[in-house]
Amino acid sequence: MPEVRVVTFNRYYKDELEFLRQMGREFAEAHPKEAHLLADVGSDPDVERLLEGVAFLTGRIRQKLDDEFPELIHGVMNLLWPHYLRPVPAMSLLEFSPIPGAVTERKRIPAMETEVESGKIEGTGCRFRTTAEVDLYPFQLEQVSLEAASGGHSALRLRFTLLPGATLAQAQVGRLRLYLVGEPAYTLYYWLCRHVSKIRLRLLAQGRPVEEIGLTDCQIQPFGFSREEALLPYPKTAFDGYRLLQEYLTFPQKFLAVDLSDLQPLSRRASAATFEILILFTKAPPASLRVSKEHVRLFCTPIVNLFKSDSQPIQISHERTEYLVRPSAAQAMQDEIFSVDGANGHLRGTGEELHYEPFYSFRHGYGKSTATVYYQTHLRQSVVSKGGAETYVSFVNADEIPVRGVEVPTEIVTFNLTCTNRDVAGKLRVGDIQVPTDSSPGFAQFKNITRVSAPCRAPVGGDLHWRLLSHLSLNYLSLTSVEALRGLVDLYNFAARQDEQARRAQARLLEGIVDVQSRGKDHLFHGVPIRGTEVTLSLKQDHFAGEGDMFLFASVLSEFFALYASVNSFTQLVVNEIEQGEQYSWPSRIGQQIIL
C-alpha cells in the first residue's frame, strides 16, 4: 500500500509565509516602482506580523481546498462508519488483587462502569475504564509450571491458595479467566486453544495431593470476540468485524486470554485450602516454552482511556455558522473528543429546556416537525496538537440549511461527550495506573501490568474520500482476494499512519498474506443442508511473531468472515503455512449478517 502522509496545518502556514517572503522579494525586484516596499518585508516587525496573519488565513483556505468536500465525506462516514472518524485511545491491561479479609466470596466488578486513574503526568491524571467484567475470587495464583503428567502427557499446572477466612464453597467458582502476558503469551495461547486433551482438578493438603478428579464439563473458550467483550465502543450501525480487526491491530494483548468454564465441582470441595488445575496437552509443547506465574494472570481486564464529559457551554448567535466544541474539564486543551453522544440546551432568560438530534441519523426527520433543529459535526486537523483533530458543530434545519437569526432565539447548548487524554496517556508506564476513583472497588487493589499503547489519531487527512470508496466497495466475496484483504488490514491500522516502526511491522504483516482462495461448500447444520464458503488463506509464519501470533490473526479473520457472511450460509477458514507446510482449520461458522 502507498504511504500516506497527512499534511498538517502548520505545513500550510509555513508554506504560505515562505511564499510571501520569497515571492515578495522577487516581485519587488521585477516591479520596483509598483512594489519596492516588498523587497524588505523582514525589517519591519509590524509588517512581519501582518504577513504572519495573512499566511494563517491563506493557509486555512488552502487546507479547505485540499480537504475535498470534507463535510459531505464526514456526513457519509458519520452515518455508515462513524468509528472511522474517531481516534484510537490508549489501552492497557489492568490486574485486580483481592484485599485479604475483604473478599471471602465472589465479587463481580462491572465493565464500563468502573473507572481508574493514573498518577499525575504533565499535570494530568489520565482516566481509564474497564471493558470486561471481572469475577474476583478469594484465592491467589501461587505457582505456574509445565510438567510431565500421568499417561505420558505434558500439562500446565496452576496452583491456587485460598485467602484467610475463605472457602471454596463460599467462592462459588463458575468461570475462571486466565490472561497470558509476556514473551510466551502467544505460544501458550495457541496451545491452550488447540492442543488441550483434558482438564483435571487436584486437591492438596500440606503440599501433598489428596484427591484428583476430571473436570469433564470444563471447556477452554477464547476471550474477546463477542460484542459484550468489545474494547472499543462501536455504534450499533457499524459492522462488528471491523472492530475486531482494529482491536487486533491496535492492542492484540486484549485477545490473549481464555476462560475455563464449568468449574462448579470446586465449590463441592469446601475443606481444601490449596488446589491445582492441570491442563493436559495432546503432545509435548516446544522445549523453548518456559512459563511462570508472571506469565499467567488472574482477575484482569482490558482498559481504555475513555471517560464521559460535558462540553463547555456554547451560546448560539446569528453571527456564526459553526462552533468549536471543547471539553469542560480544566485540562481541556490536553483532552480530545472521541465522540459526541448528544446535545441539550436551554433558552437564556426563560430556562426552557431544548433537545437536539444529530443531522446524520437513520431516524432523521422521523416524527419530527420541519422546525426541528439538528446539530452537524465535522472534524478538522488541530492547529495546536500534532496529528490531533478538533470537533466543530453547526446547527441546521431538516434541509441542512444553517439556522440563524430569528429562527433560533439565543440558546445555551451543552454537548455530552466521550473524551480521551490525547497523547498524554500514551506516556504512562507499567504500574502507573493505580489511583482509585469513586467507581473503583474498595475490596481490591489494582495496577496496569502491560505498557500503555500509544493513542492513534483519526485519519481525517486528504485521502479520506479514497478510504470511503474502499469501504463502499467491500463485500463478502471481494474480501476473498489477497489484494482486498491486504487493503482491509491496511485500512484499519491507524498506528501505521503515524509511526515508522508500526509502518514497517504493517508492511511485513501484509507481505505475510500470500494468497486467498474460496470455493463453495455444502454442510449439514442440525440436519439441514446449507451452502457456504470455504476460505483458504496462505500465510508466512516468519512474518508474524511466531506460530501463536499467526494463529491469533487467523482466528480474528475466521470471526470476521463469519460476521460478514449472511445468516443463511456459513464460512470455514483453512490456513496453509507455506514455509513449514502446516495446515490449520477452524470450525464452520454460521453467518451473522442479516439479509434485508
Steps between C-alpha positions, in 0.01 A plus 500: 500500500632852425612703797258776598644814655252735665575867434455691826375856519844609618638392161242711314584799720876470444455457124287815474737703718801392296313583178422852624860562600677350200260594224453844653870572448499359146188697408654818639818442300296448183272798565698748711268792433176326595619282793842620618395471867456122467874461453567563867202338675707346782637830635174630647351290786153643438511393137631159608201451730270603218659243271462231766129582532452484123690168488276360773182590310620388157633179656151420624360569153752261340425234758127540432555459125716191550244339729275431198150542640568374855149584622343264245751223567473540878123486470504166318763361736303616806196317371659172389841469670522760779773296670738588218495869596590429862847486652623173649561566872787368711442148638652268757429193713393556862543237772287496817629341820247409774572656840531220761201506732297719264419220253361169628262429211474587135493875429409624154660818369277633220628605160468857368380629839835461677753780455861524616760774472872537458737708704561853377695529177553848356252613764225267378355187657392280208171320548433149368194277509477123511357319198432149634338366816738365761398218735722543806545187712659461847811316381829577332717327244809361675683299234491442125714240326518254213558143611460139399168343602370145527436315174793662323327838470650840559295734716474862603475497879328791677515499882258719696484589871190631676519828690460488881140445608380386157373162381434358155134458592473874559699587190243341265746476211323461167734653244867589535672724248873465438689790344827420325775760506868523421718322246327156498147646479433432130641147508313410817179645354534278193557187710209573731267555203614207285682226691308437824383143557346519849487708817535360852460632854745402774444577871797532734558482874833611643638514148407141410224380264201349683243483218497537122193507277429572134318822410310341213269797442775762514570665165764748388345790310686788333421844637437828324298414188145584610341846492470490881880468520569798273794723582396787272143632515354455151158630396231238449482599133867412444621158393650318798766326292676832444522544877666161545753575230576845638539368855741229384710748305501751787515291819531126428569428870126539553440161332771311690260357757295184541206405723486176697126432518285272716724484808208434739665181640739731684217623721435146624854472644443732795786371716783558252718807555736425211408353164647457155351505153685279253456576131624197306627538144471251215875520440805658655532879454821632343804482725546877468171566680568614856217626721467631854232678699620828349365379165152391617288760680159493669234766548604721208312716254599709199462872569464790261566871547140618460284702737179701493503879504277794417610763254561860583166682453448643153286808446330490162486832318401611152855616427660155463429182305729265695645466848806328646404236758733464798478278810413683820784346704776721636750335264276542194799577276652160589175310441363391165141422409444135414129532421210742533223302670220756527408864543276690738434868544279763651370842403677783672258692715211250506700186587291290259680169437580400143622177342686463171532203266802413284441594137660184361282228646289215367209657694550840339166675466304208645220642711661845495352833398654716229610743772720239670859616545779246439869512578763400247858413594818493295870465575797714413866448567603680815723806463657437845516119538721316252281252319202569725154608393252760620123456492281774355121513507240689301124522547274437202136432418366186334618623157858556628462877482688680779269627771561859601325827571142494624459126443697424815485727804826526690561156648762345724594152375705232678616181329538160664847377409723197529862617523859379515814657649661539156870402492558537875358155579747334263789615721391288797713205607428162659355552849403867449125432495413429864304802627140418607195703401145515637407195291809290582440195725605544862570130552788472251824667404593543135773603258572473129729208419574581135634811339244752385450499124556822310177676398433533127351803331186481287600491130332824390759591237449572132470135392189441711281487190707211362462307823126566479496346152695202636225439753224537242666240275540238774276197503535141609611358164742785427686424823597156373782648293845572635509866394159574654597331826830687516316823430255435781778428750680816391179701530462431872860530617493862613837467675676429169397845379687686772785277622793377291553181703131412476514572127784253450322235709186555295689459173645172623157376609353582159785315328420200719152474342596306187173382349125470559279246324133414547268224384140401557433228755193317632457410866232356727402715798256320731394281209438792263721535189655846471713645223807686620852606413837355592769767510860379467763743618872457430730665756871526574563425868833687511313825424327469837633491857470121486249221453279635777483849349411356160233284664347801678495703177325216318253456788402866467450453125291187561268703720505787250389279210222348713373847587515603134311201363118491490296305755392242245856392421821408678873552470797283585856626511798283407855635535799359313837598645710490185849477653450217751216335306266500802123527454254644752122495480225669696148365560227596256324817612143599421490847344365785708418771245125553478374522142246780455 
